[in-house]
């Protein structure tokens, strides 16, 4: 299980999300990009598939 504030890959239904996990006061996926809504996980069927451990960027 990811720790608080770690970025994780989560599947809800057939959709994948890459967002920060908030555990308290309830489980929620938090978007760093405020153009996207946060997702309340309470009462939903979801799977945490993994934790983001790195980022690749093309250097120019």
C-alpha distances in whole Angstrom, upper triangle without the diagonal:
4,7,9,12,10,11,10,11,11,14,16,19,21,19,17,16,15,14,13,10,12,11,14,17,15,12,14,14,16,19,20,23,25,27,24,23,19,18,17,14,16,18,17,16,13,10,8,10,9,9,12,14,18,20,24,27,30,33,36
4,7,8,6,8,7,10,11,14,16,20,21,19,16,14,13,12,9,7,10,10,13,16,14,12,12,12,14,16,17,20,22,24,21,21,17,16,16,14,16,19,18,17,14,12,8,10,8,7,10,11,15,17,21,24,28,30,33
4,6,6,9,10,13,14,17,19,23,24,22,19,17,15,13,10,8,9,8,11,14,14,12,13,12,13,16,17,20,22,24,22,21,18,17,17,16,17,20,19,19,17,15,12,14,12,9,12,13,16,19,22,25,29,30,34
4,6,9,10,14,14,18,19,23,24,22,19,16,14,12,8,6,6,6,8,11,11,10,10,10,11,14,14,18,19,22,20,19,15,15,15,14,16,19,19,19,17,16,13,16,14,11,13,14,17,19,23,25,29,31,34
4,6,9,13,14,17,19,22,23,21,18,15,12,9,5,5,6,8,10,13,13,11,10,9,9,11,11,14,16,19,17,16,13,14,15,15,17,20,20,20,17,17,14,16,14,11,11,13,15,17,20,22,26,27,30
4,6,10,12,16,18,21,22,19,16,13,10,8,5,6,8,10,13,16,15,13,12,10,10,12,12,15,17,20,18,17,15,15,16,15,18,21,20,20,17,15,12,13,10,7,8,9,12,14,17,20,23,25,28
4,7,10,13,15,19,19,16,13,10,7,5,4,6,10,12,15,18,16,13,12,9,9,10,10,13,15,17,15,15,13,14,15,15,18,21,19,19,15,14,10,11,9,6,6,8,10,11,15,17,21,23,26
4,6,10,13,16,16,14,10,8,6,6,6,7,11,13,16,18,16,13,12,9,10,11,12,15,17,18,16,16,14,13,15,13,17,19,17,16,12,10,7,7,6,4,6,9,11,13,16,19,22,25,28
4,7,10,13,13,10,7,6,5,7,9,10,13,15,19,21,18,14,13,10,12,12,14,15,18,18,16,16,14,13,15,13,17,18,16,14,11,9,6,5,5,6,7,11,13,13,16,19,22,25,28
4,7,10,10,8,6,5,6,8,10,9,13,14,18,19,16,12,11,9,12,12,15,16,18,19,15,15,13,11,12,10,14,15,12,11,7,6,4,6,7,9,11,14,16,17,20,22,25,28,31
4,6,7,6,5,6,9,11,13,13,16,17,20,21,18,14,13,11,14,15,18,18,20,20,16,16,14,12,13,11,14,14,11,9,6,5,6,7,10,12,14,18,19,20,22,24,27,30,33
4,6,5,7,8,11,12,15,14,16,17,20,20,17,13,12,11,14,15,18,19,20,19,16,14,13,10,11,9,12,12,8,6,5,7,9,10,13,16,17,21,23,23,25,27,30,33,36
4,6,8,11,14,16,18,18,20,20,23,24,20,17,16,15,18,18,22,22,23,22,18,17,16,13,14,12,14,13,9,7,7,9,12,13,16,19,20,24,25,26,27,29,32,35,38
4,7,10,14,16,19,19,21,23,26,26,23,19,18,16,19,19,22,21,23,21,18,18,17,15,17,15,18,17,13,11,10,11,13,13,16,18,19,23,24,24,25,27,29,33,35
4,7,10,13,16,16,19,21,24,24,21,18,16,13,16,15,18,18,19,18,14,14,14,12,15,14,17,17,13,12,10,11,12,12,14,16,17,21,22,21,23,24,27,30,32
4,7,10,13,14,17,19,22,23,20,17,15,12,14,13,16,16,18,17,14,14,14,12,15,13,17,18,14,13,10,10,10,9,11,13,13,17,18,17,19,21,24,27,29
4,6,10,11,14,16,19,21,18,14,12,9,10,9,12,12,14,14,11,11,11,10,13,12,16,17,14,14,11,10,10,10,11,11,11,15,16,16,18,20,23,26,28
4,7,9,13,16,19,20,18,15,12,9,9,8,10,11,14,14,11,12,11,11,14,14,18,19,17,16,13,12,10,10,10,9,8,12,13,12,15,17,20,23,25
4,6,9,13,15,17,15,12,9,6,6,5,7,9,11,13,10,10,9,9,12,12,16,18,16,16,13,13,11,12,11,10,9,13,14,14,17,18,22,24,27
4,6,10,12,14,13,10,8,6,5,7,7,11,12,15,12,12,9,10,12,12,15,18,17,17,14,14,11,13,12,10,10,12,14,15,18,20,24,26,28
4,6,10,12,10,7,6,5,6,9,11,14,15,17,15,13,10,10,10,10,13,16,15,15,13,12,10,12,11,10,11,14,16,18,21,23,27,29,32
4,6,8,7,6,5,6,7,10,12,15,15,18,16,14,10,10,10,10,12,15,15,16,14,15,13,16,15,13,15,17,20,21,24,26,30,32,35
4,6,5,4,7,9,10,14,16,19,19,22,19,17,13,12,10,10,10,14,14,16,14,15,13,16,16,15,17,19,22,24,27,29,33,35,38
3,5,6,8,11,12,16,17,20,20,23,20,18,14,14,11,12,11,15,16,18,17,18,17,20,20,18,20,22,25,27,30,32,36,37,40
4,7,9,12,13,17,19,21,20,23,21,18,14,14,11,12,11,14,16,19,18,19,19,22,22,21,23,25,28,29,33,34,38,40,42
4,6,10,12,15,18,20,20,22,19,16,12,11,8,8,7,11,12,15,14,16,16,19,20,19,21,24,26,28,31,33,37,39,41
4,7,10,13,16,18,18,20,17,14,11,9,7,5,6,10,10,12,11,13,12,16,16,16,18,21,23,25,28,30,34,36,39
4,6,10,13,15,15,17,13,11,7,6,4,5,8,11,11,13,11,13,12,15,16,15,17,20,22,23,26,28,31,33,36
4,7,10,12,12,14,11,9,6,5,6,7,10,13,12,13,11,12,11,13,14,13,14,17,19,19,22,24,27,30,32
4,7,9,9,12,9,8,5,7,9,11,13,17,15,17,15,16,14,16,16,14,14,17,18,18,22,23,26,28,31
4,5,6,8,6,7,5,8,11,13,16,19,18,19,17,17,16,17,17,15,14,17,17,17,20,20,23,25,28
4,6,9,8,10,9,12,15,17,20,23,21,22,20,20,18,19,18,15,14,16,16,15,18,18,21,23,25
4,5,6,9,10,13,16,18,21,24,22,24,21,22,20,21,20,18,16,19,18,16,18,18,21,23,24
4,5,7,9,12,15,18,21,24,22,24,22,23,22,23,22,21,19,22,21,20,22,22,24,26,27
4,7,10,13,16,19,22,24,22,24,22,24,23,24,23,22,21,23,23,21,23,22,24,26,27
4,7,9,13,15,18,21,19,20,19,20,19,20,21,20,19,22,22,20,22,22,25,27,28
4,6,10,13,15,17,16,18,17,19,18,20,21,20,20,23,23,22,25,25,28,30,32
4,7,10,12,15,14,16,15,16,16,18,18,18,18,21,22,22,24,25,28,31,33
4,6,9,11,10,12,11,14,13,16,17,17,18,21,23,23,26,27,30,33,35
4,6,9,8,11,11,14,14,17,18,18,20,23,25,26,29,30,33,36,38
4,6,5,8,8,10,11,15,16,17,19,22,25,25,28,30,34,36,39
4,6,9,10,13,14,17,19,20,22,25,28,29,32,34,37,40,43
4,7,9,13,15,18,21,22,24,28,30,31,34,36,39,42,45
4,6,10,12,15,18,20,22,25,28,28,31,33,36,39,42
4,7,10,13,16,18,21,24,27,28,30,33,36,39,41
4,7,9,12,15,17,21,23,24,27,29,32,35,38
4,6,9,12,15,18,20,22,24,27,30,33,36
4,6,8,11,14,17,19,21,24,28,31,34
4,7,10,13,15,17,19,22,25,29,32
4,7,9,12,14,17,20,23,26,29
4,6,9,12,15,18,22,24,27
4,6,8,11,14,18,20,24
4,7,10,14,17,19,23
4,7,10,13,15,19
4,7,10,12,16
4,7,9,13
4,6,9
4,6
4
